[in-house]
Amino acid sequence: GPGADRGVVAANLAHDNQQVTAEIGKLDLDAFQSKIDPKEEEIKAFWEGIQDSFKTEPLRKFTYVLVTPTAVADAPAEPAKENIAGLTASDEAKAAAKKAEDEKKAAAAAKVAEERRKEQTKVDGLVDDFLYDLEQKKGAGFEELAKKNGWEVKTTELFPLSKPDPGLDLNMRASSQGSKAVFELFKIRAGGDEFSKISEAIPVGEGQWLVARLDGEEAARVKTYAEARNDARAQFIPEKGIEALKAAPETASTKIKESIAAGKSFADAAKEAGIA
């Protein structure tokens, strides 16, 4: 009857208007990690189990020349001439004067470009001859041949690929990926003779060439504990933090249920259980 309908409507309204409130506790990995301060013997035991994963980088040292074409200065800019005749000249005369001026500038720029091309061709030839002579001498005489050309010879200390010697930290010319010359140097595979230790001519900078000789290398090896200790500790802490985080929900849940049963609020119970 009508009374029953009113009861259904009232029940539906109550259902539609009800509010559900939930409180959520969160476990934060950082909070677990910040509490982990491993003892030295714990770090060492952890390192001993995975020490093969901590390796040094291979090191290499080189003697090299960086050959640069002789610089040719830009054509000197001439100041624009403005005189009384110019101010009163017809548009045609002005256009003709501008054309003559532009042609003069273009001719000067072309002359500079030609001089630069000549210097580049000269350097390219010298570098080709340098490598040819080295090949004939089976790699001997790098320093003597370089000095004969007036090139400065430099030698590096041992360094890893990740931290190149500043003098060799050069971008390869016309490389769309921004490739570094030092990657080419670490590709050198020394064979039986000295010439196998010498790089190809590597194009770098503005028309420059880099030629290097591999002088020595140290292969990658497993780090000593002293070398690996900081890395091992940095790896140990998050691993132990994750283990503690995985174990925490069950322990915390039990504590919270006990506290709530004893009449405490969820927020207080969670706080006591170490949960935000």
Backbone torsions as a table, in degrees:
resi	resn	phi	psi	omega
1	GLY	NA	-175.9	-178.7
2	PRO	-58.5	-36.2	180.0
3	GLY	-63.0	-41.8	179.2
4	ALA	-62.7	-42.0	179.7
5	ASP	-60.5	-42.1	179.6
6	ARG	-62.5	-36.2	178.7
7	GLY	-64.4	-41.5	178.9
8	VAL	-64.4	-44.6	179.4
9	VAL	-60.0	-45.4	-179.9
10	ALA	-62.0	-41.0	180.0
11	ALA	-65.0	-41.6	179.6
12	ASN	-64.8	-41.3	178.1
13	LEU	-61.6	-44.5	179.8
14	ALA	-61.4	-41.2	179.8
15	HIS	-64.8	-43.5	-178.1
16	ASP	-66.5	-32.7	-175.1
17	ASN	-93.0	-2.7	-176.4
18	GLN	-69.9	151.4	178.6
19	GLN	-118.8	138.5	176.5
20	VAL	-114.7	125.3	179.7
21	THR	-110.5	130.0	177.6
22	ALA	-124.0	141.4	173.3
23	GLU	-111.0	133.4	-174.8
24	ILE	-119.1	130.6	174.7
25	GLY	-98.3	138.1	-179.1
26	LYS	-117.1	140.0	174.0
27	LEU	-100.6	127.1	-175.7
28	ASP	-109.0	122.1	-178.6
29	LEU	-58.1	-40.1	-179.2
30	ASP	-57.0	-38.6	-179.5
31	ALA	-63.2	-36.4	179.2
32	PHE	-73.2	-42.1	-178.7
33	GLN	-65.2	-37.8	-176.0
34	SER	-64.8	-21.5	-179.3
35	LYS	-87.0	-9.6	-175.7
36	ILE	-89.6	118.6	177.7
37	ASP	-132.0	84.1	-171.2
38	PRO	-65.4	145.1	174.9
39	LYS	-74.9	158.9	-177.5
40	GLU	-57.4	-41.0	-178.1
41	GLU	-67.8	-28.9	177.5
42	GLU	-69.6	-42.9	178.7
43	ILE	-62.3	-44.2	-177.7
44	LYS	-64.4	-41.7	179.4
45	ALA	-64.4	-39.9	178.2
46	PHE	-63.6	-45.6	180.0
47	TRP	-61.6	-41.6	-177.2
48	GLU	-60.2	-32.3	-179.4
49	GLY	-73.1	-25.2	-175.4
50	ILE	-133.2	26.7	-171.5
51	GLN	-61.4	-26.4	179.8
52	ASP	-65.4	-17.0	-179.5
53	SER	-82.9	-9.5	178.7
54	PHE	-104.8	99.5	-176.8
55	LYS	-120.4	152.3	173.2
56	THR	-77.7	161.7	173.4
57	GLU	-83.3	151.1	172.5
58	PRO	-62.6	144.8	179.5
59	LEU	-116.4	148.2	176.4
60	ARG	-142.1	154.2	172.5
61	LYS	-131.1	150.1	-173.5
62	PHE	-138.0	152.7	163.3
63	THR	-108.6	136.2	-173.2
64	TYR	-150.2	162.6	170.3
65	VAL	-125.7	143.0	173.7
66	LEU	-117.6	108.9	-171.9
67	VAL	-99.1	125.9	-175.8
68	THR	-120.0	133.4	177.3
69	PRO	-63.2	150.4	175.5
70	THR	-60.5	131.3	-177.1
71	ALA	-70.0	140.1	173.9
72	VAL	-118.2	121.7	-176.1
73	ALA	-68.6	151.9	173.6
74	ASP	-61.4	154.4	176.6
75	ALA	-62.4	135.1	-179.0
76	PRO	-63.3	136.0	179.8
77	ALA	-79.4	125.3	179.3
78	GLU	-89.6	134.8	178.9
79	PRO	-63.9	142.7	179.9
80	ALA	-64.7	134.3	-179.7
81	LYS	-93.2	127.3	177.7
82	GLU	-129.8	116.6	179.5
83	ASN	-129.4	177.0	-176.7
84	ILE	-60.1	-42.3	-179.3
85	ALA	-62.0	-38.8	179.5
86	GLY	-63.6	-37.9	-177.8
87	LEU	-67.9	-32.2	-175.7
88	THR	-99.2	-1.1	-177.1
89	ALA	-68.9	156.7	178.3
90	SER	-71.5	164.2	178.3
91	ASP	-58.7	-38.2	-179.6
92	GLU	-64.1	-42.3	-179.6
93	ALA	-66.1	-40.1	178.1
94	LYS	-63.0	-43.7	180.0
95	ALA	-62.2	-40.8	-179.9
96	ALA	-65.9	-39.8	-179.9
97	ALA	-66.3	-40.5	179.9
98	LYS	-65.3	-41.2	179.7
99	LYS	-61.6	-44.1	179.5
100	ALA	-61.8	-40.6	179.6
101	GLU	-64.8	-45.0	179.6
102	ASP	-62.7	-40.0	180.0
103	GLU	-65.6	-38.3	179.2
104	LYS	-63.9	-43.5	178.9
105	LYS	-63.7	-43.2	-179.3
106	ALA	-63.0	-40.1	179.5
107	ALA	-65.2	-41.2	179.0
108	ALA	-65.3	-41.9	179.1
109	ALA	-65.3	-39.1	179.3
110	ALA	-65.3	-37.0	178.7
111	LYS	-64.7	-43.2	178.2
112	VAL	-62.8	-45.3	180.0
113	ALA	-60.0	-39.8	179.6
114	GLU	-67.2	-40.5	177.8
115	GLU	-62.6	-42.4	179.4
116	ARG	-65.0	-39.8	178.5
117	ARG	-62.1	-40.5	178.6
118	LYS	-62.5	-44.0	179.9
119	GLU	-64.7	-39.3	179.0
120	GLN	-64.7	-45.1	179.5
121	THR	-61.1	-39.3	179.5
122	LYS	-62.5	-46.6	-179.9
123	VAL	-65.5	-42.9	178.9
124	ASP	-57.0	-42.7	179.9
125	GLY	-65.9	-42.4	179.3
126	LEU	-62.2	-40.6	-179.9
127	VAL	-68.0	-42.2	176.5
128	ASP	-58.9	-46.2	-179.7
129	ASP	-63.4	-39.8	179.4
130	PHE	-58.1	-48.7	-179.2
131	LEU	-68.7	-36.1	178.1
132	TYR	-63.7	-45.5	179.6
133	ASP	-62.5	-41.0	178.7
134	LEU	-62.9	-39.9	179.4
135	GLU	-64.5	-41.5	178.8
136	GLN	-62.7	-36.0	-178.6
137	LYS	-90.1	11.0	-179.4
138	LYS	55.6	36.9	174.5
139	GLY	93.0	-5.9	-178.3
140	ALA	-81.8	153.2	171.8
141	GLY	84.3	22.2	-178.9
142	PHE	-54.1	-53.0	-176.2
143	GLU	-64.0	-44.0	-176.4
144	GLU	-64.3	-45.1	-179.7
145	LEU	-65.5	-38.1	179.5
146	ALA	-65.6	-44.0	-177.6
147	LYS	-67.5	-31.0	177.6
148	LYS	-62.4	-31.2	177.4
149	ASN	-86.9	-0.9	-178.9
150	GLY	77.7	21.9	-178.7
151	TRP	-92.7	140.7	176.9
152	GLU	-77.4	131.0	179.3
153	VAL	-103.3	129.1	179.5
154	LYS	-123.2	150.1	177.6
155	THR	-127.4	135.9	-179.2
156	THR	-94.8	170.1	164.5
157	GLU	-86.4	174.1	173.4
158	LEU	-63.8	136.4	177.6
159	PHE	-147.9	155.1	175.7
160	PRO	-88.1	161.3	179.2
161	LEU	-59.7	-32.5	-177.2
162	SER	-73.0	-18.8	178.9
163	LYS	-133.5	76.8	-175.3
164	PRO	-64.1	151.6	169.4
165	ASP	-55.6	134.2	-176.1
166	PRO	-52.8	-35.8	-179.4
167	GLY	-68.3	-18.6	-178.7
168	LEU	-109.2	4.1	-179.3
169	ASP	-83.5	70.5	-170.7
170	LEU	-119.8	140.1	174.5
171	ASN	-78.3	139.9	176.2
172	MET	-73.8	143.1	-179.0
173	ARG	-68.7	139.7	175.6
174	ALA	57.4	35.0	176.0
175	SER	-103.1	117.1	-177.6
176	SER	-68.9	-25.7	180.0
177	GLN	-88.2	1.8	-177.8
178	GLY	65.6	37.7	-176.7
179	SER	-67.0	145.8	-177.6
180	LYS	-97.6	143.3	179.3
181	ALA	-60.5	-33.0	-175.5
182	VAL	-63.6	-26.8	176.4
183	PHE	-62.7	-38.7	178.7
184	GLU	-65.5	-37.7	-178.9
185	LEU	-67.2	-32.8	179.3
186	PHE	-80.0	-4.7	175.1
187	LYS	-87.5	-12.2	-177.9
188	ILE	-60.3	129.2	175.9
189	ARG	-116.5	104.8	-176.4
190	ALA	-68.6	131.8	178.7
191	GLY	-107.0	-140.9	-174.9
192	GLY	-75.3	-36.0	-175.7
193	ASP	-108.3	169.3	-176.4
194	GLU	-67.2	-28.5	-177.7
195	PHE	-65.2	-26.6	178.8
196	SER	-67.8	-14.5	179.1
197	LYS	-88.3	-1.5	-175.3
198	ILE	-102.6	133.4	-178.7
199	SER	-72.0	166.2	166.5
200	GLU	-71.6	172.7	173.0
201	ALA	-74.9	118.2	-176.1
202	ILE	-99.8	121.6	-178.5
203	PRO	-75.9	120.9	-179.7
204	VAL	-135.3	165.6	173.2
205	GLY	54.2	-148.4	179.8
206	GLU	-97.1	87.8	177.9
207	GLY	73.8	14.8	-179.9
208	GLN	-88.7	160.3	175.0
209	TRP	-128.5	137.2	175.4
210	LEU	-112.2	127.4	173.1
211	VAL	-127.7	128.7	-175.1
212	ALA	-132.8	154.1	175.3
213	ARG	-117.7	129.6	176.5
214	LEU	-72.6	116.6	-176.4
215	ASP	-98.7	-21.5	-179.0
216	GLY	-177.7	157.7	177.8
217	GLU	-150.8	155.5	176.6
218	GLU	-127.3	118.7	-177.0
219	ALA	-68.3	159.6	175.5
220	ALA	-63.0	144.8	177.5
221	ARG	-143.6	164.2	176.4
222	VAL	-69.6	133.3	-178.9
223	LYS	-69.1	151.1	171.0
224	THR	-70.8	165.7	178.8
225	TYR	-59.0	-41.9	-179.0
226	ALA	-59.1	-40.0	-179.4
227	GLU	-72.8	-34.8	-173.5
228	ALA	-93.7	-10.4	-169.5
229	ARG	-54.2	-49.0	-177.8
230	ASN	-64.6	-40.6	177.8
231	ASP	-66.0	-41.0	179.4
232	ALA	-62.9	-43.4	178.9
233	ARG	-62.6	-42.7	-179.3
234	ALA	-63.6	-28.3	178.4
235	GLN	-84.8	-33.7	-177.6
236	PHE	-63.6	-44.6	-172.5
237	ILE	-61.6	-52.0	178.8
238	PRO	-63.9	-34.3	178.9
239	GLU	-63.0	-45.7	179.0
240	LYS	-68.5	-34.9	177.8
241	GLY	-62.4	-42.1	179.3
242	ILE	-65.8	-40.8	177.3
243	GLU	-59.6	-45.6	-179.7
244	ALA	-65.5	-39.2	179.7
245	LEU	-63.7	-40.4	179.6
246	LYS	-65.2	-36.6	-177.7
247	ALA	-79.5	-22.1	-170.6
248	ALA	-66.6	-41.3	-173.4
249	PRO	-56.5	-42.6	-178.2
250	GLU	-63.8	-47.4	-179.6
251	THR	-62.1	-46.8	-177.9
252	ALA	-64.0	-42.2	-179.1
253	SER	-59.9	-43.9	179.0
254	THR	-61.4	-46.2	-179.4
255	LYS	-61.7	-44.3	-177.7
256	ILE	-63.3	-45.3	179.8
257	LYS	-59.6	-42.0	180.0
258	GLU	-64.4	-42.2	-178.8
259	SER	-66.7	-41.4	179.5
260	ILE	-65.8	-39.5	177.3
261	ALA	-61.9	-30.5	179.6
262	ALA	-84.4	4.6	173.6
263	GLY	99.0	7.1	179.9
264	LYS	-85.4	156.5	176.5
265	SER	-72.4	160.5	178.2
266	PHE	-59.5	-44.8	-177.5
267	ALA	-59.2	-46.6	179.7
268	ASP	-66.3	-41.1	-179.4
269	ALA	-62.7	-43.2	-179.7
270	ALA	-65.2	-41.2	-179.4
271	LYS	-61.1	-43.1	178.5
272	GLU	-63.9	-31.6	-179.4
273	ALA	-83.3	1.0	176.2
274	GLY	82.2	27.6	-179.5
275	ILE	-118.8	137.0	179.0
276	ALA	-77.6	NA	NA
